[in-house]
Amino acid sequence: MVGCPKFDDVQGYVDKFTDIFRSANIKSVTVAGHGSALLFGSAEDCQAGMELAGKNVPLEEVVISARGEIIRVG
């Protein structure tokens, strides 16, 4: 899923993540972003959807530079 929590409906993201976790057998999730605080909001939205769906899978956050280099994995 692609989005911008700064400009989009955050609750809509949580709802979509919830639907995805309920309907698919997700084994892990990677949230990638460009290094702003918005990435962490996206990870929180994903985690919220996971919890609402009653799932608990590994979630990894990856920060990518404007040049496409991986800055941080966590």
N, C-alpha and C positions, 0 to 999 in steps of 0.2 A: 504494500500500500504506500502511496506517495502523498504527502501533504505538507502544509505549513500551519502549525498550531497558532501562529501569530495572526493569521488572516482567516482561518477556517473555523468551523464549528467544532470545538473540542469535544462536546458531548457526542457529536456525530462520530468522532473517531472511537471513543469508548464503546459506543453501540456497535460499530463495525468490527472492532476487535473482539467484542463479546460474541457476536455472531460467528466470526471465523473460528474462535476457540471452541464454540459449541458444536459446530458442524464439521470441523476437520480434525484429523488426528495429528495435531502439531507436536513435533518432538523438541523444537527449540526455536528461538526468535532472535534475530539480530536487528537492532535499531541503529541505522546509520544516519549521520548528520554532519553538518559543516562546522561544528565547534561552538555554536552559540548555546545559550541556556535553553533555547527551544528544543534542542535534542533531548534534554533531560525531561522536558514536559511530554515529549512524544513517548519516551520510555515509561513515564508514569501513566499515560493514557493506555498504553499497551498492558501494563501491569494491572490496571484497574479492570480492563476488559477480561483479562485472564482470571482475575479473582471473581468477577461476576459470573463467569462461565464455570466456575468451580474447578479450574485447571491450575496446575503449577508446573511449568516447564522452564528450563534454563533460558534466561534473557541476557543477551550481551549487547553492550553499547559500543559503537565504533565511531570515532571522530575522524573525518576526512578533510584534508586541506583543500584549498581552491585549486591546487595543482594535482589533486587526486592521490596524494600521499596519505597513508594511514598515520595519524598523529597519536592516537591513543585507542587502546582496546580495554574495556573494563566491564 
